[in-house]
């Protein structure tokens, strides 16, 4: 069983663990969020958001969770491709007029 040894935790890692999510939250709120008021086109905002999510996948890999990072990264890329191919969304309801 592994135990957390506080005395071996480097202050820089703790600072990064706090600052990185805060940075992501602020950028998301200002640039990517649906209610964000900025002059960027929606496609660019979406790509910036996907870039931020891919950074989170990279962080997962750096933390030793490589399989999870690959799965998350693949889902993000697949979702991005589908959103670019179907910008207005796709419907499974074929009965639409």
Secondary structure as UniProt FT lines:
FT   HELIX           6..8
FT   HELIX           11..27
FT   HELIX           28..32
FT   TURN            34..35
FT   HELIX           42..62
FT   TURN            63..64
FT   HELIX           66..85
FT   TURN            86..88
FT   TURN            94..95
//
